[in-house]
């Protein structure tokens, strides 16, 4: 690709293609739906479908699919060809109707439904989402769709996100009209730029690890001689093999209209990051799903394996997905932009206070939105935010908030210049605040960065929660002002009531845990601690109020997420047992036999030669091997014990965390102690050093 602009969006049925191929009235009607959230005119579907088909066929496409995002966390697709019977003589034509564009019918009982669908209740529907452009992938026309059951319940991640975006737009416009700052705006969108972290390992080496194959993370692995201690990987020179992967990945993403912008080495060896330019949340969600899929496919073509697990390696940083979130009008106004003097920008202060209040009031929901078995390994370590929600505002915005709460005037200071002390280097204005990499929810100039997301997550869940809680905060603001309250009084009361959530210090410090507890902030350390909050009465009432999720839909998602936690630990435990029995213990036996035979031969050759080394090593490995077998039996007993636990998902999940996970950790500790004692050619799988430093 010599010029990205020539190929950018070439595989999407985007605005340029629509403008060229659709009649003007059809194009304008479709644009109103895409830009302003207007209801789609069903009458234009046939014209759009025919234009899509012709465009796709010209690019060698023969099939189409309704591309959707079920509760598996990945995407799904069922392919149908454009081929149709033309007449009774067996002639064929290529056609694609408006009905086929608008509606599909996958099997709803075969996807996670949390009890909403049984095997005998199979009917489900996919519905075209015209706000996200159709695209071509692997010679197939992919049509982004929502997915629901025959009864209308949402079975996917897109539907509640779209609902939440509409709810927030309605409430944001109410506030803007009350502030007389609406202008020509008729719609407010939330925007997101999700930074994606990932690891690359050599494909051949990774294929020799059952844990990477089945679980996406290493279940065993001793610390290598060198990790990330020297901080030399972060932003370091990108190796040629990785650079070739990144180059092809960018090209594939650009063809799909995905705004891949930044690439660099991350902190841990073998770890990297890709960051896109922000776009509307719905499209950003679709794009991030495609990005993760393409990362794996492109890596495979380069002899690499892309690991998206939150904690693929113990002892080095895990991978997150930083969710940079803001709100913008359809006229291009960023509602979280503080402007030149934030203390006098009433619009900014209203939206800032709404977000701060929402995060404090619904810290439990935001924690639920990032809960998973994988993310439990990452949150709270010195690499990711802790499980305690807090908001970082920085010095200047923090001082403005203090002044508002205390009823004082804020003494505005002009931006300071950055002076390096070197005359040949340019001088420039500094940002109005520092960055806080330890904060889970940080204001970063004109947006909030929600840093708690795990790298495998669909960003839909965290964002529909964020959209909804902010929509309610804006609703409360608008109602108070409509009832006669002064705008700045509402801002002051909100910030005063929720000031406890603001913390500009070091979130890694032990003192913060104690301080957070004093403030009454939640510390939900594990997924099992967090998820029950999702179905608390006040949270059910919130989502019902704005039409985001019904109580039935919420309880089904709770069931799905808790079951997924249990299934994940079950798969990991079964994989550990398989690796220990079939690989590790036989390898230790072979090495012990090798050492023993070497010692005996030494004695034969030289009866007086000392054999204390051989005896000591054989004794120590034999003892550890015996210990490993006992830990294996303990894990097996824990697995069997799950049958005696009550069948409700909360009891099952608590048992998995307290019994199965504990037994897994004990078994790993023994194996990791043995690994450095083994001869390299005897250890049955690539070690951390080979995986982290081989690319």
Secondary structure, DSSP 8 states (H G I E B T S, - for coil): ---HHHHTTTTB--HHHHHHHS-HHHHHHHHHHHHH-----GGGHHHHHHHHHHHHHHTT--EEEEEB-BTTSS-B--EEESEEE-STT--EEE---HHHHHEE--BGGGS--TTS--TT--BEEEEE-TTS--EEETTEEEEEEEEEETT--B-BSHHHHHHHHHHHHHHHHHHHHHTT--TT---EEEEEEEEEEEEEEEHHHHTT-HHHHHHSS-S-----S-SSTT--STT----HHHHHHHHHHHHHHHHTT--EEEEEE-SSTTEEEEEE--EEHHHHHHHHHHHHHHHHHHHHHTTEEEE--TTSSTTS---BEEEEEEEEETTS-BTT---S-GGG-HHHHHHHHHHHHHHHHTHHHHHHTT--HHHHTTTTSTTS--SS--EE-HHHHHHHHHHHHHT---------EE--S-TTS--EE--SS---TT-SEEE-SSSEEE---BTT--HHHHHHHHHHHHHHHHHHHHHHHHTT--HHHHHHHHHHHTGGGB--S-TTSHHHHHHHHHHT-----SHHHHHGGGGSHHHHHHHHHTTS--HHHHHHHHHHHHHHHHHHHHHHHHHHHHHIIIIIHHHHHHHHHHHHHHHHHHHHH-TTS--HHHHHHHHHHHHHHHHHHHHHHHHHHHHHHGGGS-SSHHHHHHHIIIIIHHHHHHHHHHHHHHHTTS-TTTSSS--HHHHHS--
